[in-house]
């Protein structure tokens, strides 16, 4: 086999690398949609020193996705089986495995002396001696690119010690394959529980989270917006650096909620003609505006932009609360 490219679509969700990778795979398979629609509802904001990290609630993670099979290998294990890393990657892809790991991308991106970053490999071409990869580093947004075998080999072996930071510092490589042997039924009760938790600012998986790992202080659901308003005030006072990424996650959340509304209506869980989709599109537009305004602020330092953002975030809180309350009243349990 001279070449092979595993299925990839440009993903709906592009906030973080691991999410974008998984959605780029799963979106090729309609049978995976019930699992996606049953999750990724609750938002979580974790307070870090000088910044706030926003994400979909991380349990269950993609490692528990019934459609994805994960194999985590130590680098020592990989080298034991095949010292030629490019050959190992080709063999893995031939067995329908995507490859996820940390590479020093300074070897294939100009302008960097050192750039350890996670990379997703999904294909190869032996004749042209290139791998097909996905990452944020090539264009500044999630994109597909090609990397030469020689560059990939150097980038892989340049990562040592603390540079291999994936999986809470465990490092190594992940081989990820699509698992078509399992089914999954959409769980409306789980959706309702998460929507209610979103409104109340509580996390239905909190006990599980405490049992698995301890994180920094967190808030959930609508309380994420309150904390982002606090951050915006600090940004305006120069007490915190502006970071558009939390608002990019908010945008992804709205895009997925819109897709979920279509799913719910198409499958008879909510009646058609409610107008909820159109109203939620307005919320998505307000989220996009907030993200774009913060990017503009980083270029201008115009404090009036922060005032506009705070007004817009409060508008999102009001409108999203009303929409979710109406949605909960109209959902039909089977």
C-alpha atoms as a printed R data frame, in Angstrom:
    type eleno elety resid chain resno       x      y      z
1   ATOM     1    CA   UNK     A     1   0.000  0.000  0.000
2   ATOM     2    CA   UNK     A     2   1.580  3.268 -1.131
3   ATOM     3    CA   UNK     A     3  -0.823  5.637  0.601
4   ATOM     4    CA   UNK     A     4  -3.709  5.704  3.016
5   ATOM     5    CA   UNK     A     5  -5.836  8.503  4.463
6   ATOM     6    CA   UNK     A     6  -8.225  7.722  7.317
7   ATOM     7    CA   UNK     A     7 -11.628  9.485  7.315
8   ATOM     8    CA   UNK     A     8 -11.508 13.106  8.487
9   ATOM     9    CA   UNK     A     9 -14.010 15.963  8.281
10  ATOM    10    CA   UNK     A    10 -13.474 19.535  9.347
11  ATOM    11    CA   UNK     A    11 -15.004 19.499 12.857
12  ATOM    12    CA   UNK     A    12 -17.813 21.625 14.245
13  ATOM    13    CA   UNK     A    13 -15.942 22.009 17.546
14  ATOM    14    CA   UNK     A    14 -12.445 23.520 17.348
15  ATOM    15    CA   UNK     A    15 -11.761 24.962 20.803
16  ATOM    16    CA   UNK     A    16  -9.116 22.466 21.838
17  ATOM    17    CA   UNK     A    17  -6.963 20.017 19.904
18  ATOM    18    CA   UNK     A    18  -8.235 16.769 21.455
19  ATOM    19    CA   UNK     A    19 -11.858 17.782 20.878
20  ATOM    20    CA   UNK     A    20 -11.280 18.888 17.310
21  ATOM    21    CA   UNK     A    21  -9.485 15.617 16.538
22  ATOM    22    CA   UNK     A    22 -12.286 13.476 17.947
23  ATOM    23    CA   UNK     A    23 -15.070 15.414 16.239
24  ATOM    24    CA   UNK     A    24 -13.130 15.306 12.955
25  ATOM    25    CA   UNK     A    25 -13.270 11.503 13.200
26  ATOM    26    CA   UNK     A    26 -16.751 11.039 14.671
27  ATOM    27    CA   UNK     A    27 -18.469 13.375 12.210
28  ATOM    28    CA   UNK     A    28 -17.793 10.786  9.489
29  ATOM    29    CA   UNK     A    29 -20.170  8.353 11.190
30  ATOM    30    CA   UNK     A    30 -23.871  9.248 11.601
31  ATOM    31    CA   UNK     A    31 -24.273  6.425 14.116
32  ATOM    32    CA   UNK     A    32 -22.069  8.367 16.554
33  ATOM    33    CA   UNK     A    33 -24.455 11.339 16.681
34  ATOM    34    CA   UNK     A    34 -26.677 10.018 19.535
35  ATOM    35    CA   UNK     A    35 -23.606  9.871 21.802
36  ATOM    36    CA   UNK     A    36 -22.492 13.374 20.835
37  ATOM    37    CA   UNK     A    37 -25.999 14.754 21.346
38  ATOM    38    CA   UNK     A    38 -26.224 13.120 24.794
39  ATOM    39    CA   UNK     A    39 -23.088 14.936 26.001
40  ATOM    40    CA   UNK     A    40 -21.205 18.247 25.692
41  ATOM    41    CA   UNK     A    41 -23.931 20.335 27.357
42  ATOM    42    CA   UNK     A    42 -22.446 21.382 30.683
43  ATOM    43    CA   UNK     A    43 -19.766 24.097 30.676
44  ATOM    44    CA   UNK     A    44 -16.987 24.230 33.259
45  ATOM    45    CA   UNK     A    45 -14.711 27.143 34.109
46  ATOM    46    CA   UNK     A    46 -11.553 26.353 36.071
47  ATOM    47    CA   UNK     A    47  -9.761 29.213 37.808
48  ATOM    48    CA   UNK     A    48  -6.034 29.266 37.129
49  ATOM    49    CA   UNK     A    49  -3.495 31.847 38.223
50  ATOM    50    CA   UNK     A    50  -4.007 34.849 35.962
51  ATOM    51    CA   UNK     A    51  -6.485 33.141 33.645
52  ATOM    52    CA   UNK     A    52  -9.677 31.113 33.383
53  ATOM    53    CA   UNK     A    53  -9.925 27.842 31.502
54  ATOM    54    CA   UNK     A    54 -13.319 27.063 29.961
55  ATOM    55    CA   UNK     A    55 -14.278 23.711 28.509
56  ATOM    56    CA   UNK     A    56 -17.131 21.288 28.166
57  ATOM    57    CA   UNK     A    57 -17.282 19.248 31.345
58  ATOM    58    CA   UNK     A    58 -14.526 16.658 30.967
59  ATOM    59    CA   UNK     A    59 -16.358 13.569 32.294
60  ATOM    60    CA   UNK     A    60 -17.165 11.497 30.377
61  ATOM    61    CA   UNK     A    61 -14.184 12.246 28.161
62  ATOM    62    CA   UNK     A    62 -13.573 10.919 24.682
63  ATOM    63    CA   UNK     A    63 -11.729  8.012 26.275
64  ATOM    64    CA   UNK     A    64 -15.134  6.695 27.322
65  ATOM    65    CA   UNK     A    65 -16.712  7.272 23.922
66  ATOM    66    CA   UNK     A    66 -18.155  3.937 22.692
67  ATOM    67    CA   UNK     A    67 -17.147  4.769 19.118
68  ATOM    68    CA   UNK     A    68 -13.452  5.423 19.771
69  ATOM    69    CA   UNK     A    69 -10.896  2.830 20.870
70  ATOM    70    CA   UNK     A    70  -7.807  4.243 22.601
71  ATOM    71    CA   UNK     A    71  -4.439  2.560 23.037
72  ATOM    72    CA   UNK     A    72  -1.917  4.516 25.115
73  ATOM    73    CA   UNK     A    73   1.700  3.474 24.563
74  ATOM    74    CA   UNK     A    74   4.859  4.580 26.315
75  ATOM    75    CA   UNK     A    75   7.567  5.843 23.990
76  ATOM    76    CA   UNK     A    76   9.783  3.033 25.272
77  ATOM    77    CA   UNK     A    77   7.140  0.519 24.194
78  ATOM    78    CA   UNK     A    78   6.943  2.055 20.724
79  ATOM    79    CA   UNK     A    79  10.729  1.936 20.243
80  ATOM    80    CA   UNK     A    80  10.847 -1.679 21.492
81  ATOM    81    CA   UNK     A    81   8.492 -2.822 18.741
82  ATOM    82    CA   UNK     A    82   9.849 -0.576 15.994
83  ATOM    83    CA   UNK     A    83  12.841  1.748 16.238
84  ATOM    84    CA   UNK     A    84  11.829  3.372 12.935
85  ATOM    85    CA   UNK     A    85   9.098  5.742 14.102
86  ATOM    86    CA   UNK     A    86   7.858  6.581 10.602
87  ATOM    87    CA   UNK     A    87   7.500  2.886  9.833
88  ATOM    88    CA   UNK     A    88   5.585  2.473 13.084
89  ATOM    89    CA   UNK     A    89   3.223  5.302 12.094
90  ATOM    90    CA   UNK     A    90   2.629  3.778  8.650
91  ATOM    91    CA   UNK     A    91   1.884  0.361 10.157
92  ATOM    92    CA   UNK     A    92  -0.468  1.937 12.694
93  ATOM    93    CA   UNK     A    93  -2.398  3.804  9.997
94  ATOM    94    CA   UNK     A    94  -2.621  0.612  7.933
95  ATOM    95    CA   UNK     A    95  -4.381 -0.908 10.955
96  ATOM    96    CA   UNK     A    96  -6.831  2.053 10.888
97  ATOM    97    CA   UNK     A    97  -5.274  3.878 13.840
98  ATOM    98    CA   UNK     A    98  -5.033  7.643 14.074
99  ATOM    99    CA   UNK     A    99  -1.929  8.791 15.998
100 ATOM   100    CA   UNK     A   100  -1.902 11.491 18.682
101 ATOM   101    CA   UNK     A   101   1.195 12.722 20.479
102 ATOM   102    CA   UNK     A   102   3.547 15.617 21.225
103 ATOM   103    CA   UNK     A   103   6.133 16.633 18.612
104 ATOM   104    CA   UNK     A   104   8.659 19.460 18.405
105 ATOM   105    CA   UNK     A   105   7.014 21.290 15.546
106 ATOM   106    CA   UNK     A   106   9.966 23.663 15.162
107 ATOM   107    CA   UNK     A   107  11.275 21.003 12.767
108 ATOM   108    CA   UNK     A   108   8.510 21.718 10.264
109 ATOM   109    CA   UNK     A   109   7.362 25.248 11.115
110 ATOM   110    CA   UNK     A   110   9.608 28.216 10.461
111 ATOM   111    CA   UNK     A   111  10.243 30.925 13.033
112 ATOM   112    CA   UNK     A   112  10.572 28.669 16.087
113 ATOM   113    CA   UNK     A   113  13.603 27.352 17.938
114 ATOM   114    CA   UNK     A   114  11.456 24.991 20.011
115 ATOM   115    CA   UNK     A   115   7.732 24.234 19.749
116 ATOM   116    CA   UNK     A   116   6.486 21.132 21.605
117 ATOM   117    CA   UNK     A   117   2.847 20.734 20.589
118 ATOM   118    CA   UNK     A   118   0.309 17.951 20.201
119 ATOM   119    CA   UNK     A   119  -0.280 16.667 16.672
120 ATOM   120    CA   UNK     A   120  -2.851 14.352 15.055
121 ATOM   121    CA   UNK     A   121  -1.689 12.064 12.221
122 ATOM   122    CA   UNK     A   122  -4.329 10.511  9.971
123 ATOM   123    CA   UNK     A   123  -2.613  9.389  6.758
124 ATOM   124    CA   UNK     A   124   0.548  8.896  4.750
125 ATOM   125    CA   UNK     A   125   1.914  8.813  1.204
126 ATOM   126    CA   UNK     A   126   4.986  6.625  0.720
127 ATOM   127    CA   UNK     A   127   5.757  7.897 -2.771
128 ATOM   128    CA   UNK     A   128   5.807 11.521 -1.633
129 ATOM   129    CA   UNK     A   129   7.188 10.612  1.829
130 ATOM   130    CA   UNK     A   130   4.662 12.744  3.737
131 ATOM   131    CA   UNK     A   131   2.210 12.283  6.575
132 ATOM   132    CA   UNK     A   132  -1.242 13.903  6.622
133 ATOM   133    CA   UNK     A   133  -1.712 15.756  9.912
134 ATOM   134    CA   UNK     A   134  -4.086 18.113 11.724
135 ATOM   135    CA   UNK     A   135  -3.233 20.871 14.204
136 ATOM   136    CA   UNK     A   136  -3.685 24.550 15.082
137 ATOM   137    CA   UNK     A   137  -0.087 25.564 14.544
138 ATOM   138    CA   UNK     A   138  -0.014 25.633 10.741
139 ATOM   139    CA   UNK     A   139  -2.499 28.478 10.155
140 ATOM   140    CA   UNK     A   140  -3.512 29.654 13.633
141 ATOM   141    CA   UNK     A   141  -6.729 27.643 13.468
142 ATOM   142    CA   UNK     A   142  -7.477 23.940 13.204
143 ATOM   143    CA   UNK     A   143  -6.316 22.861  9.762
144 ATOM   144    CA   UNK     A   144  -4.987 19.947  7.735
145 ATOM   145    CA   UNK     A   145  -1.423 19.854  6.440
146 ATOM   146    CA   UNK     A   146   1.412 17.580  5.287
147 ATOM   147    CA   UNK     A   147   4.702 16.872  7.069
148 ATOM   148    CA   UNK     A   148   7.709 15.143  5.496
149 ATOM   149    CA   UNK     A   149   8.862 11.835  6.972
150 ATOM   150    CA   UNK     A   150  12.302 13.250  7.766
151 ATOM   151    CA   UNK     A   151  10.820 16.199  9.620
152 ATOM   152    CA   UNK     A   152   8.360 13.997 11.533
153 ATOM   153    CA   UNK     A   153  11.120 11.676 12.705
154 ATOM   154    CA   UNK     A   154  13.219 14.554 14.052
155 ATOM   155    CA   UNK     A   155  10.179 16.208 15.652
156 ATOM   156    CA   UNK     A   156   9.227 12.992 17.446
157 ATOM   157    CA   UNK     A   157  12.687 12.187 18.840
158 ATOM   158    CA   UNK     A   158  13.289 15.788 19.952
159 ATOM   159    CA   UNK     A   159  10.580 15.401 22.639
160 ATOM   160    CA   UNK     A   160  12.013 14.241 25.948
161 ATOM   161    CA   UNK     A   161  11.143 14.409 29.626
162 ATOM   162    CA   UNK     A   162   8.744 17.141 30.651
163 ATOM   163    CA   UNK     A   163   8.085 18.155 27.044
164 ATOM   164    CA   UNK     A   164   5.876 15.066 26.682
165 ATOM   165    CA   UNK     A   165   3.016 16.559 28.677
166 ATOM   166    CA   UNK     A   166  -0.035 14.707 27.334
167 ATOM   167    CA   UNK     A   167  -2.357 12.845 29.704
168 ATOM   168    CA   UNK     A   168  -1.392 14.740 32.858
169 ATOM   169    CA   UNK     A   169   2.304 14.311 32.134
170 ATOM   170    CA   UNK     A   170   2.196 10.578 31.401
171 ATOM   171    CA   UNK     A   171   3.154 11.278 27.800
172 ATOM   172    CA   UNK     A   172   3.595  8.639 25.124
173 ATOM   173    CA   UNK     A   173   1.485  8.086 22.041
174 ATOM   174    CA   UNK     A   174  -2.203  7.364 21.583
175 ATOM   175    CA   UNK     A   175  -3.480  5.124 18.821
176 ATOM   176    CA   UNK     A   176  -7.141  5.952 18.225
177 ATOM   177    CA   UNK     A   177  -9.409  3.895 16.001
178 ATOM   178    CA   UNK     A   178 -13.085  3.947 15.145
179 ATOM   179    CA   UNK     A   179 -14.982  1.187 16.945
180 ATOM   180    CA   UNK     A   180 -18.050  0.068 14.996
181 ATOM   181    CA   UNK     A   181 -18.920 -2.932 17.179
182 ATOM   182    CA   UNK     A   182 -20.909 -1.044 19.791
183 ATOM   183    CA   UNK     A   183 -24.192  0.814 19.735
184 ATOM   184    CA   UNK     A   184 -25.420  3.752 21.761
185 ATOM   185    CA   UNK     A   185 -28.957  4.967 22.368
186 ATOM   186    CA   UNK     A   186 -29.646  8.668 22.802
187 ATOM   187    CA   UNK     A   187 -30.231  9.451 26.494
188 ATOM   188    CA   UNK     A   188 -32.755 12.228 26.881
189 ATOM   189    CA   UNK     A   189 -32.759 11.898 30.669
190 ATOM   190    CA   UNK     A   190 -29.037 12.680 30.656
191 ATOM   191    CA   UNK     A   191 -29.662 15.733 28.457
192 ATOM   192    CA   UNK     A   192 -32.387 16.991 30.800
193 ATOM   193    CA   UNK     A   193 -30.143 16.518 33.839
194 ATOM   194    CA   UNK     A   194 -27.322 18.459 32.208
195 ATOM   195    CA   UNK     A   195 -29.609 21.267 31.046
196 ATOM   196    CA   UNK     A   196 -31.014 21.608 34.555
197 ATOM   197    CA   UNK     A   197 -27.477 21.642 35.940
198 ATOM   198    CA   UNK     A   198 -26.509 24.281 33.401
199 ATOM   199    CA   UNK     A   199 -29.308 26.553 34.654
200 ATOM   200    CA   UNK     A   200 -28.570 25.966 38.344
201 ATOM   201    CA   UNK     A   201 -24.792 26.154 37.996
202 ATOM   202    CA   UNK     A   202 -24.390 22.667 39.449
203 ATOM   203    CA   UNK     A   203 -22.635 19.651 38.028
204 ATOM   204    CA   UNK     A   204 -24.441 16.310 38.054
205 ATOM   205    CA   UNK     A   205 -21.093 14.497 37.743
206 ATOM   206    CA   UNK     A   206 -19.499 16.304 40.697
207 ATOM   207    CA   UNK     A   207 -19.250 13.202 42.884
208 ATOM   208    CA   UNK     A   208 -17.573 11.287 40.070
209 ATOM   209    CA   UNK     A   209 -15.150 14.151 39.523
210 ATOM   210    CA   UNK     A   210 -14.177 14.202 43.199
211 ATOM   211    CA   UNK     A   211 -13.543 10.455 43.106
212 ATOM   212    CA   UNK     A   212 -11.316 10.599 40.024
213 ATOM   213    CA   UNK     A   213  -9.193 13.730 40.379
214 ATOM   214    CA   UNK     A   214  -9.120 17.019 42.195
215 ATOM   215    CA   UNK     A   215  -9.126 20.174 40.105
216 ATOM   216    CA   UNK     A   216  -8.723 23.850 40.877
217 ATOM   217    CA   UNK     A   217 -11.843 25.842 41.869
218 ATOM   218    CA   UNK     A   218 -14.572 25.457 39.253
219 ATOM   219    CA   UNK     A   219 -17.933 26.931 38.354
220 ATOM   220    CA   UNK     A   220 -20.482 25.421 36.008
221 ATOM   221    CA   UNK     A   221 -23.240 26.397 33.595
222 ATOM   222    CA   UNK     A   222 -24.608 29.924 33.820
223 ATOM   223    CA   UNK     A   223 -22.113 30.759 36.561
224 ATOM   224    CA   UNK     A   224 -19.376 30.503 33.917
225 ATOM   225    CA   UNK     A   225 -20.722 33.737 32.411
226 ATOM   226    CA   UNK     A   226 -20.627 35.523 35.785
227 ATOM   227    CA   UNK     A   227 -16.994 34.535 36.207
228 ATOM   228    CA   UNK     A   228 -16.178 35.676 32.654
229 ATOM   229    CA   UNK     A   229 -17.700 39.081 33.451
230 ATOM   230    CA   UNK     A   230 -15.396 39.268 36.496
231 ATOM   231    CA   UNK     A   231 -12.475 38.419 34.204
232 ATOM   232    CA   UNK     A   232 -13.482 41.115 31.729
233 ATOM   233    CA   UNK     A   233 -13.448 43.690 34.530
234 ATOM   234    CA   UNK     A   234  -9.950 42.530 35.501
235 ATOM   235    CA   UNK     A   235  -8.831 42.694 31.867
236 ATOM   236    CA   UNK     A   236 -10.084 46.266 31.658
237 ATOM   237    CA   UNK     A   237  -8.106 47.100 34.822
238 ATOM   238    CA   UNK     A   238  -4.982 45.458 33.359
239 ATOM   239    CA   UNK     A   239  -5.068 42.877 36.157
240 ATOM   240    CA   UNK     A   240  -5.410 39.988 33.669
241 ATOM   241    CA   UNK     A   241  -4.288 39.314 30.127
242 ATOM   242    CA   UNK     A   242  -7.019 39.216 27.474
243 ATOM   243    CA   UNK     A   243  -7.657 35.660 26.222
244 ATOM   244    CA   UNK     A   244 -10.276 34.976 23.548
245 ATOM   245    CA   UNK     A   245 -10.190 31.182 24.011
246 ATOM   246    CA   UNK     A   246 -12.889 30.969 26.722
247 ATOM   247    CA   UNK     A   247 -15.247 32.781 24.357
248 ATOM   248    CA   UNK     A   248 -14.309 30.461 21.514
249 ATOM   249    CA   UNK     A   249 -15.472 27.562 23.718
250 ATOM   250    CA   UNK     A   250 -18.737 29.446 24.329
251 ATOM   251    CA   UNK     A   251 -19.169 29.721 20.545
252 ATOM   252    CA   UNK     A   252 -18.580 25.979 20.121
253 ATOM   253    CA   UNK     A   253 -21.124 25.313 22.868
254 ATOM   254    CA   UNK     A   254 -23.762 27.308 20.996
255 ATOM   255    CA   UNK     A   255 -22.967 25.558 17.700
256 ATOM   256    CA   UNK     A   256 -23.453 22.173 19.366
257 ATOM   257    CA   UNK     A   257 -26.669 23.302 21.072
258 ATOM   258    CA   UNK     A   258 -28.053 24.376 17.701
259 ATOM   259    CA   UNK     A   259 -27.158 20.994 16.247
260 ATOM   260    CA   UNK     A   260 -28.832 19.367 19.274
261 ATOM   261    CA   UNK     A   261 -32.047 21.308 18.733
262 ATOM   262    CA   UNK     A   262 -32.189 20.011 15.154
263 ATOM   263    CA   UNK     A   263 -31.553 16.469 16.421
264 ATOM   264    CA   UNK     A   264 -34.264 16.718 19.087
265 ATOM   265    CA   UNK     A   265 -36.841 17.980 16.606
266 ATOM   266    CA   UNK     A   266 -35.890 15.500 13.890
267 ATOM   267    CA   UNK     A   267 -36.275 12.586 16.292
268 ATOM   268    CA   UNK     A   268 -39.529 13.728 17.860
269 ATOM   269    CA   UNK     A   269 -38.213 14.698 21.301
270 ATOM   270    CA   UNK     A   270 -39.532 18.235 20.829
271 ATOM   271    CA   UNK     A   271 -42.282 19.444 18.539
272 ATOM   272    CA   UNK     A   272 -41.473 21.484 15.456
273 ATOM   273    CA   UNK     A   273 -42.311 25.146 15.089
274 ATOM   274    CA   UNK     A   274 -41.205 26.225 18.564
275 ATOM   275    CA   UNK     A   275 -38.882 28.942 17.245
276 ATOM   276    CA   UNK     A   276 -36.190 27.833 19.701
277 ATOM   277    CA   UNK     A   277 -33.639 27.245 16.962
278 ATOM   278    CA   UNK     A   278 -34.012 30.782 15.616
279 ATOM   279    CA   UNK     A   279 -33.755 32.250 19.109
280 ATOM   280    CA   UNK     A   280 -30.671 30.207 19.850
281 ATOM   281    CA   UNK     A   281 -29.077 31.404 16.623
282 ATOM   282    CA   UNK     A   282 -29.264 34.894 18.108
283 ATOM   283    CA   UNK     A   283 -27.445 33.625 21.215
284 ATOM   284    CA   UNK     A   284 -24.757 32.083 19.014
285 ATOM   285    CA   UNK     A   285 -24.358 35.401 17.169
286 ATOM   286    CA   UNK     A   286 -23.947 37.219 20.485
287 ATOM   287    CA   UNK     A   287 -21.267 34.702 21.529
288 ATOM   288    CA   UNK     A   288 -19.440 35.192 18.224
289 ATOM   289    CA   UNK     A   289 -19.621 38.950 18.738
290 ATOM   290    CA   UNK     A   290 -18.049 38.618 22.193
291 ATOM   291    CA   UNK     A   291 -15.178 36.539 20.840
292 ATOM   292    CA   UNK     A   292 -14.544 38.969 17.989
293 ATOM   293    CA   UNK     A   293 -14.769 41.990 20.275
294 ATOM   294    CA   UNK     A   294 -12.144 40.545 22.602
295 ATOM   295    CA   UNK     A   295  -9.827 39.907 19.653
296 ATOM   296    CA   UNK     A   296 -10.386 43.540 18.638
297 ATOM   297    CA   UNK     A   297  -9.608 44.664 22.190
298 ATOM   298    CA   UNK     A   298  -6.225 42.890 22.086
299 ATOM   299    CA   UNK     A   299  -5.376 45.049 19.068
300 ATOM   300    CA   UNK     A   300  -6.751 48.383 20.308
301 ATOM   301    CA   UNK     A   301  -6.926 48.320 24.150
302 ATOM   302    CA   UNK     A   302 -10.155 50.302 23.781
303 ATOM   303    CA   UNK     A   303 -11.915 49.941 27.153
304 ATOM   304    CA   UNK     A   304 -15.317 50.673 25.612
305 ATOM   305    CA   UNK     A   305 -15.071 47.291 23.883
306 ATOM   306    CA   UNK     A   306 -15.022 45.554 27.273
307 ATOM   307    CA   UNK     A   307 -18.159 47.462 28.278
308 ATOM   308    CA   UNK     A   308 -19.883 46.224 25.131
309 ATOM   309    CA   UNK     A   309 -18.800 42.660 25.896
310 ATOM   310    CA   UNK     A   310 -20.164 42.748 29.434
311 ATOM   311    CA   UNK     A   311 -23.504 44.023 28.138
312 ATOM   312    CA   UNK     A   312 -23.542 41.268 25.556
313 ATOM   313    CA   UNK     A   313 -22.673 38.520 28.061
314 ATOM   314    CA   UNK     A   314 -25.565 39.624 30.261
315 ATOM   315    CA   UNK     A   315 -27.813 39.460 27.196
316 ATOM   316    CA   UNK     A   316 -26.633 35.897 26.571
317 ATOM   317    CA   UNK     A   317 -27.417 34.922 30.181
318 ATOM   318    CA   UNK     A   318 -30.961 36.274 29.925
319 ATOM   319    CA   UNK     A   319 -31.804 34.805 26.534
320 ATOM   320    CA   UNK     A   320 -30.162 31.416 27.016
321 ATOM   321    CA   UNK     A   321 -31.894 30.974 30.367
322 ATOM   322    CA   UNK     A   322 -35.282 31.626 28.789
323 ATOM   323    CA   UNK     A   323 -34.621 29.299 25.836
324 ATOM   324    CA   UNK     A   324 -33.429 26.377 27.974
325 ATOM   325    CA   UNK     A   325 -36.365 26.763 30.354
326 ATOM   326    CA   UNK     A   326 -38.777 26.618 27.406
327 ATOM   327    CA   UNK     A   327 -36.894 23.658 25.920
328 ATOM   328    CA   UNK     A   328 -37.096 21.721 29.203
329 ATOM   329    CA   UNK     A   329 -40.853 22.322 29.338
330 ATOM   330    CA   UNK     A   330 -41.299 20.921 25.821
331 ATOM   331    CA   UNK     A   331 -39.021 17.862 25.888
332 ATOM   332    CA   UNK     A   332 -40.908 14.579 25.601
333 ATOM   333    CA   UNK     A   333 -39.571 11.592 27.551
334 ATOM   334    CA   UNK     A   334 -40.215  8.218 25.936
